[in-house]
Amino acid sequence: MAVREILKMGDPRLLRVAQPVTEFDTDRLHLLVRDMVETMAAVNGAGLAAPQIGVDLQLVIFGTDAPNPRYPDAPPVPRTVLCNPVVTPIGDEEEDGWEGCLSVPGLRGVVPRWKRIRYTGLDASGDPIDRTVEGFHARVVQHEVDHLWGKLYPMRVRDFTKFGFTEVLFPGLDAGEDD
């Protein structure tokens, strides 16, 4: 296992559309997942997408325990490995929420996301995942899946008066970044 370098906003690799995972339950895929878990843990992240470490695959991991130091009021999100995800909104209700990103260090912004979604995909062994979620769980999934389509959360910010440096917006909050 290894902690990988996380690409930062401005790197053109973060703007590519990732390729589907086509081989499951392989040593190579399991090693990549382990590296992603270790990388996310090393920086106390809530999620990580393969493109953020320069791997052009539709693979995201996410999950938090409560309380999360980056989102102290957020409920826990189950640890999940998700390949080839499809996100479908349930209804058209959105909610705004603060987001940060490992690829956009030191900044936070208010981002609108669908309040309730269904997401489907496969785990690293190729077994299906099908969940309906809302709130913070839905936000984390949408944030991570955006990385697979070459989108970073600042591209979704609508009101730039609610975008800035974490240390200014949230004095005293753990300065580490997260997805």
N, C-alpha and C positions, 0 to 999 in steps of 0.2 A: 504494500500500500504506500501511497505517496500523496503529499499535499501538492496540488497543482497550482500553477500561476493562474490567477483570475484576470481575464482580459478587462480592460477599462474602456469606457465610452470613448469613441474616436477610432478604435480599432475596427477596420472594415469587416473583420470576421464576425463581429457581433450583428452585422446588418444582413447577413445571408439567411436564406431559407434553408433549414436543416433537412437532411435526408432521412427517410424512414429507417428504422431499425429493421433489418431483414433476417438476422440470425439471432436466435434466443438460446438461453441456457448454455452459453459458451464460456470458456475460461476468460476469454478476452472481454466479454460484456460484463461478467461478474467482477473482474479486476477494475474495469472502468467505474462501475457502480461503487466499489469499495473506495477507490481514489476520490470519487465525488463526495461520498459520505465523510471521509476523513478531511477533505478540503473544506466542506461546509462546517464541520465541527470545529476546525481550527480557527475559524473566523466567527463562530457563533451565528451562522446564518440560519434563516428559516427555509431556504430553498436554494437550489442551484440547477442550472440547465447546462447540458453538455457543451453548447456553443460558448458558454462563459469560460470554459477552460480550453477552447480551441478545437473541440471535437464536434464535427459536423453531423450530429445525429439527433433525431427526435427523441431525446431522453431527458427527463427531469426527475429530480428527487426533491422532496419537501417533507416537512414535519417539524413540529415544535412541542416542547413540553410547557406547561404553564407553571409559573409565570415565565415568559420569555423576556430577558432583559431589554430587548429592543422594542418589544410591544407588550409592556407590562399588563395591560388590561385585556389582552387577547386570549381567547380560549385555546386549549391545545389543539393541534392538528396532527392526525396520525402520520407516522413515518411511512412514506410511500415512494416506490420506484415506479415511474410511469413512462412507458414507451409508446410512441405514435399516438399521442393523446388527441382526442376530439372533445372540444368544449361546446356545449349547447346551452344558451341561456334559457331559463324557465321564466317566462314573462319578460317584460321589458323594464322592470324596475331596476334602477341603478342606485348605488350609494357611493358617496365620496369617502375616501379614507387616505391616511398618510402612508406613503410607501418610501422605502429606501432600497438600495440595490448594491450588491457587491461590486458590480461593474460601474457604479456611479458613486464612488466613495465620498462621504462627507456631506451629502445632500439628501434632502427629503422633499416630497411634494404631495399635494392632494390629487388623487387620481380617481376618476369615476370608474366603477366596475359594475358588472351585473351583480345584483344582490344574491340571486339564486341560480345555480347552474347544475347541469349534469355533465360529468366527464367520464369518458370511456378510454380504454387503451389496454395495454398489456404490461404485466410485470416483467422482470428480467428473465423469468423462466418461460414466458410466453402465455401465462395464464391471464384470462380476462379480468379487467377491473371495470366496474360500473357503479358510480356513486352519484348521488344527488346531495348537494351541500349548499350552504349559504354563509353569509357573513365573512369572517376572516378566512375561513377555510377556502371559500370560493375566490376570495381576493388573491390568496397565495397561489392557487392553481392558475388563475388567469395571468398573473404576473410571470410565473415561470414559463407557461406555454407561449406567452408573447415572445420570449427569447428564441423560440424555435422558428418564429416567423420574421426574425430580424427587427423586433421592436423592443425599445427600452422605455421604461415608464415615463421619462420626460416627454416622449412623443405623444403621450396621452393626457398630459397636464393641460387643463383648460384655463385655469386662473393662475397666472404666474406671480400673483401676490401671495400665493400659498405654495411657494417653492423657494427653498433656500438651504443654507447650511444648517446641519443638524445641531451643532453647538449653539447657534443663535436662536433657532426655533424652539429647541428643547434643552435649555440649560440643565445640566445635571443628569441627563439621560446618558446611558453608556454610549460612548462615542463610536463603538464598533458598528460596522455596517451590516446590513442583512437584506435578503430578498423577501 
